[in-house]
Amino acid sequence: MLSDSKIRKLKPSEKCTPSRPDKYSDQQGLQLLVRNTGTKTWISAYRFDGKQTRITLGTYPIMSLAEARQANTEIKALLADGIDPKNKKRQDKLANIHAQKFNDYALDWLAERKRNVKPRTYQQDYNRMHKDVLPHFEGIALKDVSFDDCKAMADNIESRVNAEKMPPREVTRRTIDLVSNILRRAQRERLIESNHTEGLKELYPKAKTKHMKHVELKELPKLLQDIESYHGHEQTRLAMKFLAYSFCRTIELRMMKWEHIDFPNRLWRVDIDNLKIARKHVVPLSDQMLAVLKEMKAITGEYEYVFYHTGMHQPYSAEFINNALDILGYAGKQTGHGFRHIASTNLNELGYMGDAIEKQMAHDKKSSIRAVYNHAQHLEERRKIMQVWADFLDLLRDTGEVVDFQTARQQIESSLNNYQSDGLEAIDKRDLIQALINKGITKIELQMLLQ
């Protein structure tokens, strides 16, 4: 018979091989296999219907000697009743599968996903799971999930309409994908026969793309004045000003880091790597944008992000600009993204180079050596555009009225006569060459590119 002290001393013998582990017997068919790796496995050997077989019980020391003997005794009891222990084990496993709740399986899937995706993607899945999936499937067994259950979940999300009576369609579709991925894994593991989200997404087609809401030009002076007098968080007021001056994407504003700001060269090197399409481009900083950043430096300079919620200890949420605009009375009339449409339309009306405007809007999503070169295209023209646009907004805000574009351009450009680049063009060329070298460009490729 075996004892704990004896088992602890057991080590693989010289005769032990991967295919022939050392075997030590205890009693009533209970055996301990010591493998060449040092692993110790409990085995119960028995005869059923005239055939010698064995079943694995567990490993030592996770399963102690006393626990192994108890498990072996239970097997002998099954044999005495004419029951094959292996069939009983399979039946128990099947019963556990049938009893397994969808939510337990979903949380297991989520834990595995955390190891395989970016933190931002995991956080989005986590939020959807806890807000819309787990509450809906509470108490439902994995094997019992039906098409109607999934559709009811989607309909519940669709019921959360906005002020324009529009459902959060993209949220609905992404949550259906989330449940589908969970059920697809269960199907691969042969835990369920069908994925009941098949065809569900087609019932909720993508919403038609529309331009983000923005005020008409005649309403812009009042909007700028309202932003200037905003009484909420100072960071939010400054963020709205910066967004209007820069007409960047809201996510670019939210994810802006202090390390991205090149104060000596008056540049913001936008680098957002947590999007499906990495966006990297350069934004020249106007005097007004630099002034906003200097104010922000006193508030968040010790943190990584520029627009950082010091109370929540994280960057601001995706809706913080829109929420502030709603508070100012512009719900349904102006969004953060709408500043891009205002800038694009009116800069063209002011008569500036369309290609330079497009570069400044960062509509080029290509990620290549040529794209790196394009980042610096028309940079000096874009510097002028950014300063003129900021001055134009200040003119509208301060006068409270809209002047005609020709008068506005003449008035603004007269103040730019003394504008000096201070040798920035040369510095930017060196930065450009270094960026190309970092991309692995050769001298031959550089010559071809310049041609």
C-alpha positions in Angstrom: 0.0 0.0 0.0 1.0 3.6 -0.6 1.4 6.4 1.9 1.8 10.1 1.5 5.4 10.1 2.7 6.3 7.3 0.2 4.5 9.1 -2.7 6.3 12.4 -2.0 9.7 10.5 -2.4 8.8 8.8 -5.7 10.8 9.9 -8.7 11.0 8.6 -12.3 13.2 5.5 -12.4 15.9 4.8 -15.1 13.4 2.5 -16.8 10.7 5.2 -17.0 9.9 6.4 -20.5 7.1 8.6 -22.0 5.3 5.5 -23.2 6.0 3.3 -20.1 5.6 5.3 -16.8 6.5 3.7 -13.5 3.4 2.1 -11.8 2.8 1.7 -8.1 -0.3 -0.1 -6.7 -2.3 0.8 -3.7 -5.4 -1.3 -3.1 -8.6 -2.5 -5.0 -7.1 -1.5 -8.4 -6.0 2.0 -7.4 -2.6 2.8 -9.1 -0.3 5.7 -9.2 1.7 6.4 -12.4 4.9 8.3 -12.2 5.8 9.7 -15.6 9.3 10.7 -16.9 8.3 14.3 -16.4 7.7 13.7 -12.7 3.9 14.0 -12.9 2.1 11.6 -10.7 -1.3 10.4 -12.0 -4.0 8.4 -10.2 -5.5 5.5 -12.2 -8.4 3.1 -11.2 -8.0 -0.2 -13.0 -11.1 -2.4 -13.3 -12.8 -5.1 -15.4 -16.2 -4.6 -17.0 -18.0 -7.1 -19.3 -14.9 -9.2 -19.2 -12.7 -6.4 -20.5 -9.8 -4.9 -18.5 -9.8 -1.1 -18.6 -8.9 1.9 -16.5 -10.0 5.5 -15.8 -8.0 8.5 -14.8 -8.9 10.1 -11.5 -6.6 13.0 -11.1 -3.0 14.1 -10.3 -1.1 14.1 -7.1 -0.9 16.2 -4.9 -4.0 18.1 -6.3 -5.9 14.8 -5.5 -4.6 13.4 -2.3 -4.2 9.8 -1.4 -7.4 9.8 0.7 -9.4 11.5 -2.1 -8.0 9.0 -4.7 -9.1 6.1 -2.5 -12.6 7.6 -2.0 -12.9 8.1 -5.8 -11.8 4.5 -6.4 -14.3 3.2 -3.8 -17.1 5.0 -5.7 -16.0 3.4 -8.9 -16.2 -0.1 -7.3 -19.7 0.8 -6.1 -20.8 1.6 -9.7 -19.3 -1.7 -10.9 -21.2 -3.6 -8.2 -24.4 -2.0 -9.6 -23.5 -3.0 -13.2 -22.6 0.5 -14.3 -19.6 1.3 -16.4 -17.8 4.2 -14.7 -16.6 5.6 -18.0 -20.2 5.9 -19.3 -21.2 7.5 -16.0 -18.4 10.0 -16.4 -19.6 10.9 -19.9 -23.2 11.2 -18.7 -22.1 13.5 -15.8 -20.1 15.7 -18.3 -23.1 15.9 -20.6 -25.4 16.8 -17.7 -23.0 19.6 -16.7 -23.0 20.9 -20.3 -26.8 20.9 -20.3 -26.8 22.8 -16.9 -24.2 25.3 -17.9 -25.5 28.8 -18.1 -24.9 31.1 -21.1 -23.6 33.9 -18.8 -21.0 31.6 -17.2 -19.8 30.5 -20.6 -19.8 34.1 -21.9 -17.7 35.4 -19.1 -15.2 32.5 -19.7 -15.1 33.6 -23.4 -14.5 37.2 -22.3 -11.6 36.3 -20.0 -9.9 34.5 -22.9 -10.5 37.4 -25.2 -8.8 39.8 -22.8 -5.5 37.9 -23.5 -5.9 38.2 -27.3 -7.1 41.7 -28.0 -6.0 45.3 -27.3 -7.2 46.8 -24.0 -9.5 49.3 -25.8 -11.2 46.5 -27.7 -11.6 44.4 -24.6 -13.1 47.3 -22.6 -15.7 47.8 -25.4 -16.6 44.1 -25.3 -16.7 44.2 -21.5 -19.1 47.2 -21.5 -21.4 45.6 -24.0 -21.4 42.3 -22.2 -22.3 43.8 -18.9 -24.8 46.3 -20.2 -26.8 44.4 -22.8 -25.8 40.7 -22.9 -25.6 39.3 -19.3 -28.7 41.0 -18.0 -30.7 39.7 -20.9 -29.5 36.0 -20.8 -29.7 35.7 -17.0 -30.7 32.2 -16.0 -30.8 30.8 -19.6 -28.8 27.6 -20.2 -26.2 27.7 -23.0 -27.9 24.9 -24.9 -31.3 26.7 -24.7 -30.3 30.0 -26.3 -32.7 30.6 -29.2 -33.0 33.0 -32.1 -35.9 34.7 -30.3 -33.7 35.3 -27.2 -31.0 37.0 -29.4 -33.6 39.0 -31.3 -35.2 40.2 -28.0 -31.8 41.4 -26.9 -31.3 43.3 -30.1 -34.8 44.8 -29.9 -34.1 46.0 -26.4 -31.0 47.9 -27.6 -33.0 49.3 -30.5 -35.5 50.7 -28.0 -32.9 53.2 -26.7 -33.7 55.9 -29.4 -32.0 59.3 -29.3 -33.6 62.7 -29.6 -34.1 62.2 -33.3 -35.9 58.9 -32.7 -33.0 56.9 -34.1 -31.8 53.6 -32.5 -28.2 53.0 -31.7 -27.9 50.7 -34.7 -24.1 50.3 -34.7 -24.3 49.2 -31.0 -27.0 46.7 -31.9 -25.0 45.2 -34.7 -21.8 45.0 -32.7 -23.6 43.3 -29.7 -25.0 40.7 -32.1 -21.5 40.1 -33.3 -20.4 39.7 -29.7 -23.1 37.0 -28.9 -22.4 35.3 -32.3 -18.7 34.9 -31.4 -19.6 33.3 -28.1 -22.0 30.9 -29.7 -19.5 30.1 -32.5 -16.9 29.1 -30.0 -19.5 26.9 -28.2 -20.4 25.3 -31.5 -16.8 24.5 -32.3 -16.5 22.9 -28.9 -19.5 20.7 -29.7 -21.5 22.2 -26.8 -24.3 23.4 -29.0 -25.5 22.3 -32.4 -26.5 25.7 -33.9 -25.5 29.3 -33.7 -28.9 31.0 -33.4 -27.6 34.5 -34.4 -27.4 33.4 -38.0 -29.3 35.9 -40.2 -30.1 38.1 -37.2 -27.8 41.0 -38.2 -29.6 41.3 -41.5 -32.7 42.4 -39.7 -30.8 45.5 -38.4 -29.1 46.9 -41.5 -26.5 49.7 -41.2 -28.0 53.2 -40.8 -27.5 55.5 -43.8 -24.4 57.6 -43.4 -25.2 61.3 -42.9 -23.1 64.3 -42.3 -22.7 65.2 -38.6 -24.9 68.1 -37.5 -23.5 71.5 -37.7 -24.8 75.1 -37.6 -25.1 77.3 -40.6 -22.5 80.0 -41.0 -24.9 82.7 -39.8 -25.2 80.9 -36.5 -21.5 80.3 -36.0 -20.7 83.6 -34.2 -23.3 82.9 -31.5 -22.0 79.3 -31.1 -18.4 80.6 -30.6 -19.6 83.2 -28.1 -21.6 80.5 -26.2 -18.5 78.2 -26.1 -16.4 81.1 -24.7 -18.9 81.7 -21.9 -19.4 77.9 -21.1 -19.6 77.5 -17.3 -18.9 73.8 -17.0 -15.4 72.2 -16.6 -12.7 74.5 -17.9 -11.1 71.5 -19.7 -14.4 71.0 -21.7 -14.5 74.7 -22.7 -10.9 74.6 -23.9 -11.6 71.3 -25.7 -14.5 72.8 -27.6 -12.3 75.8 -28.6 -9.4 73.6 -29.7 -11.8 71.4 -31.7 -13.2 74.4 -33.5 -9.8 75.8 -34.3 -8.2 72.5 -35.3 -11.3 70.8 -36.9 -9.7 67.5 -35.9 -11.6 64.3 -35.2 -13.0 64.0 -31.6 -11.1 60.8 -30.9 -7.9 62.5 -32.0 -8.6 65.3 -29.5 -9.4 62.8 -26.7 -6.3 60.6 -27.3 -3.9 63.5 -27.8 -0.8 63.1 -25.6 1.7 65.7 -24.5 4.4 63.7 -26.2 2.7 64.3 -29.5 3.0 68.1 -29.1 6.1 69.6 -30.7 6.1 73.1 -29.2 9.4 74.3 -30.9 8.1 73.5 -34.3 4.5 74.4 -33.6 3.2 70.9 -34.6 0.8 68.3 -33.3 2.0 64.9 -34.6 -1.3 63.0 -34.4 -0.6 59.3 -33.7 -3.8 57.3 -33.0 -2.8 53.6 -33.0 -5.9 52.2 -31.4 -8.2 52.6 -34.4 -8.9 49.9 -37.0 -7.0 52.2 -39.4 -4.0 53.8 -37.8 -4.1 57.5 -38.5 -0.9 59.5 -38.4 -0.7 63.0 -39.7 0.6 66.4 -38.8 -1.4 69.4 -37.6 0.3 72.9 -37.7 -0.6 74.8 -34.5 -2.0 78.3 -34.8 -1.4 80.9 -32.1 -4.9 80.2 -30.7 -4.3 76.5 -30.5 -0.9 77.0 -28.8 -2.7 79.3 -26.3 -5.2 76.6 -25.5 -2.5 74.1 -25.0 -0.6 76.4 -22.6 -3.7 76.8 -20.5 -4.1 73.0 -20.5 -0.5 72.5 -19.5 -1.3 74.1 -16.2 -4.2 71.6 -15.7 -3.0 68.3 -17.0 0.7 68.8 -17.7 1.6 66.1 -15.2 -0.5 63.5 -16.9 0.0 61.6 -20.2 -3.1 62.9 -22.0 -3.8 66.5 -22.7 -7.5 66.4 -22.2 -7.5 64.2 -19.1 -10.3 63.9 -16.6 -8.4 64.5 -13.4 -11.4 63.4 -11.3 -12.0 60.1 -13.2 -8.3 59.5 -13.9 -8.9 58.7 -17.5 -9.2 60.5 -20.9 -12.6 62.1 -21.4 -15.5 60.0 -22.8 -16.4 59.9 -26.5 -19.5 62.1 -25.9 -18.1 64.8 -23.6 -18.0 67.4 -26.4 -21.5 66.6 -27.7 -22.8 66.6 -24.1 -21.4 70.1 -23.6 -22.9 71.3 -26.8 -26.2 69.9 -25.8 -26.0 71.9 -22.5 -25.3 75.0 -24.5 -28.6 74.4 -26.4 -27.2 72.9 -29.6 -28.7 69.4 -29.3 -29.5 68.2 -32.8 -27.9 71.3 -34.3 -24.1 70.9 -33.7 -21.8 68.0 -32.9 -18.1 67.9 -32.3 -17.5 66.2 -35.6 -19.6 69.0 -37.2 -16.7 71.5 -36.8 -14.9 69.5 -39.6 -17.7 70.2 -42.0 -17.8 73.9 -41.1 -14.1 74.3 -41.6 -14.0 72.3 -44.9 -16.8 74.2 -46.4 -15.8 77.7 -45.4 -12.0 77.3 -46.0 -12.9 76.5 -49.6 -15.2 79.5 -49.7 -12.3 81.6 -48.4 -10.4 80.5 -51.5 -7.6 78.4 -50.1 -5.9 75.5 -51.9 -8.3 72.5 -51.9 -5.6 69.9 -51.9 -3.9 71.5 -48.8 -7.3 71.6 -47.1 -7.8 67.9 -47.8 -4.4 67.1 -46.5 -5.2 69.1 -43.3 -8.5 67.2 -43.0 -6.3 64.0 -43.0 -8.6 62.2 -45.4 -5.7 60.1 -46.7 -5.8 56.8 -44.7 -3.0 55.0 -46.5 -0.2 53.6 -44.4 2.9 53.6 -46.7 6.2 55.3 -47.4 4.3 57.7 -49.7 1.8 58.4 -47.0 4.6 59.5 -44.7 5.8 61.8 -47.4 2.2 63.1 -47.9 2.0 64.1 -44.3 4.4 67.0 -44.9 2.9 68.0 -48.3 1.7 71.7 -48.4 2.9 72.1 -44.8 3.6 75.9 -45.2 0.3 76.4 -46.9 -1.4 74.4 -44.2 0.3 76.5 -41.5 -1.2 79.6 -43.1 -4.6 77.9 -43.4 -4.7 77.0 -39.7 -3.8 80.5 -38.6 -6.3 82.1 -41.0 -9.0 79.8 -39.9 -8.4 80.5 -36.2 -8.3 84.2 -36.9 -11.5 83.9 -38.9 -13.3 82.2 -36.0 -12.1 84.9 -33.6 -13.3 87.6 -36.0 -16.8 86.0 -36.1 -16.8 85.6 -32.3 -15.6 89.1 -31.5 -17.8 91.0 -34.0 -20.8 88.7 -33.5 -21.6 88.8 -37.2 -20.6 87.2 -40.5 -18.6 89.4 -42.9 -18.3 88.4 -46.6 -15.5 86.0 -47.4 -13.5 88.4 -49.5 -13.4 91.1 -46.8 -12.6 88.5 -44.2 -9.7 87.1 -46.2 -8.2 90.6 -46.8 -8.6 91.6 -43.2 -7.1 88.4 -41.9 -4.2 88.2 -44.3 -3.2 91.7 -43.7 -2.3 90.6 -40.2 -0.2 87.8 -41.5 2.3 89.9 -43.5 4.9 89.6 -40.7 4.3 85.8 -40.4 7.7 84.1 -40.3 8.3 80.3 -40.3 11.6 80.7 -38.4 13.4 78.0 -40.3 10.8 75.4 -39.6 10.7 74.3 -43.2 14.2 73.0 -43.0 13.6 71.3 -39.7 10.5 69.6 -41.0 12.5 68.3 -44.0 14.9 66.7 -41.7 12.1 65.1 -39.8 10.6 63.9 -43.0 13.8 62.3 -44.2 14.2 60.6 -40.8 10.7 59.3 -41.0 11.3 57.9 -44.4 14.5 56.2 -43.2 12.6 54.8 -40.2 10.2 53.3 -42.7 13.1 51.5 -44.4 13.4 53.6 -47.6 16.6 53.2 -49.6 18.5 56.0 -51.4 17.2 54.7 -54.8 13.6 54.7 -53.5 14.1 58.2 -52.1 15.3 59.5 -55.5 12.4 57.9 -57.2 10.0 59.4 -54.7 11.5 62.9 -55.2 11.1 62.5 -59.0 
